[in-house]
Amino acid sequence: MDAQVLRDLLPSLYAGNPDGILLYDRAGTVVAVNAAACDLLGRSASELVGTRYDDRRLGDYGPAESALQAALRGNTRRFATSFRREDGSSIAVDSCWLPAERRGEVLGAFEQLRLAREPARTLFDYHPDAIASVGADGTIARVNVALEHATGYSAEDVTGRHWTELIAPEGRTAAEEAFREAGRGTASAFDALLLDRHGDRTDVRMNVVPLRDGERVEGAYAIARDVAVQRRAERAIERQNERMRELYLVATEQGNSEAEQIDKALALGCRIFGFEYGYLTEFDAGAERILNAVGEAPPVAPGMLLPIEGSLSRLLDDDLQTALVTEFDQPPWRTLFASKLVVGGRTCGAIVFASHRERAAGLDESDRELIQLMGLFVGAILERAQHAGRIEHLAFFDSLTGLPNRVLFADRIRQTLAASKRYGHGFSVMYLDLDHFKEINDRYGHAVGDVVLKMVADRLLVTLRESDTIARFGGDEFVILQPVVNSTSNASDLASKLVAAMAEPLVLDGVAHRVYVSVGVALYPYDGDGVDDLVEKADRALYRAKNAGRNRWVFFDEDASIGPQQSPDLRRREPADPR
């Protein structure tokens, strides 16, 4: 059929129709258009007639080709498409193809064009996710506003390009597989990096959804959801978890002392937070004492005292857990970060990280949280050490006077005995108790008696040398170990000092308490060569001193109580026979 016959059909079909109508022959060539089509497409009839169905159509031509063939078979097809106007702009339309028949014979096809309905435009064009309508051959037919904003490309820039060009190369294999799945009618999703016009990348979650025409898949919608914020959060969580794992490994590492664990924690903090120095402080009478310090040639060292008024820790109070100074004016540091150190429920110092570089950006919240966690970990180490120290103190020291108890004294005398045998010198054991101490308890009460015992212990302690050991055996009984005695004069000198030390009364709450002591002395090896034997003989000598009138000292062997000019040399004396 010739073109004239086809034109004869036009008046009855679309004269005055507000929708644009294009009439195609069976080859897909435009043979006639109405005025509305010319207005819609921004071209004259002469410019449109003679062109093919795929001229000026943007993107994939597959839906138009499919619709043409369907119309020639007597069927109707609808789909969304876009055209390029004369002025270069694009226009989105709804396209409906239907057969052009005459006396039952399909001579060609009509394409009815109508501006895309606003609900559809809103759903596609203004959806917050970036969307591309992709044809069966993988080329982009249409994009929405969100995709233009995300990539910086206009619709004209990307229409007709393969959609995987917008995805970073390492994600294109997954994109192609997802598109194949869409061609089989199955939606799929994968993570990718969306490329913008400058080559920058954005984390997206791609959903590829089949684009159907009835039962036939004509292409796909590629929907990119910006997940950059989510991915940054996930990476931050992963990074924080890894740092917490490292801290946990330090906390649970076996075989390290408390100091080694703290040093490793500080070194870990320096590495992951980017500081040069890390140190631990405790408050000490208006100053800060350095407990631990790590770093390359740190300017502070354990035991050093820092003035509290010039420290960062002074800023920490009950409400402020951390403090950051990025322009510190005391060389070599320019940036300091301190976190409160709590031990046993009490703020006792700070964990501090320092840098000689100015860090204007400071620390983010995850860094602050991890440093506070590190402070809790270090505080737990110190509390555990204090707890262990308290247990050890209770096991080896008298709770009232703080002096060694029987257990620690037994260990000290065994060590002294071994050293004496090895090096050939003597030692003395002195058993001491207070004269008439019961009268103080009876008259003033046990509370006063306990204070008097502590005062006696303090006075005796200052009389001894550092190498001597004084232990409380219970009640008002004390035992003294003099570890090196080469003659009886060494022991008698100390015994006389102990008796003389109590000559002055003890004053408590304005009341003078006269407290005297009796002392019994046993000598190694002069009086025996066994621990229990020597202690027992010193105890027996004590009772002899009491029976002799108290407030005095007595050797176990009466012959040893002679003057210094006759003092035997204990270094060469053989051990006495057992008695």
Secondary structure by P-SEA (a helix, b strand, c coil): ccaaaaaaaccccccccccbbbbbccccccccccaaaaaaacccccccccccccccccccaaaaaaaaaaaaacbbbbbbbcccccccbbbbbbbbbbbbcccccccbbbbbbccccaaaaaacccccccccccccccccccccaaaaaaccccccccccccccccccccaaaaaaaaaaaaaacccbbbbbbbbccccbbbbbbbbbbbbcccccccbbbbccccaaaaaaaaaaaaaaaaaaaaaaaaaacccccaaaaaaaaaaaaaaaacccccbbbbbcccbbbbcccccccccccccccccccccccccccccccbbbbcccccccccbbbbbbbbccccccccbbbbbcccccccccaaaaaaaaaaaaaaaaaaaaaaaaaaaaaaaccccccccccaaaaaaaaaaaaaaaaaacbbbbbbbbbbcaaaaaaaaccaaaaaaaaaaaaaaaaaaccccbbbbbccccbbbbbbcccccaaaaaaaaaaaaaaacbbbbccccccbbbbbbbbbbcccccccaaaaaaaaaaaaaaaaaaccccccccccccccccccccccccccccccc
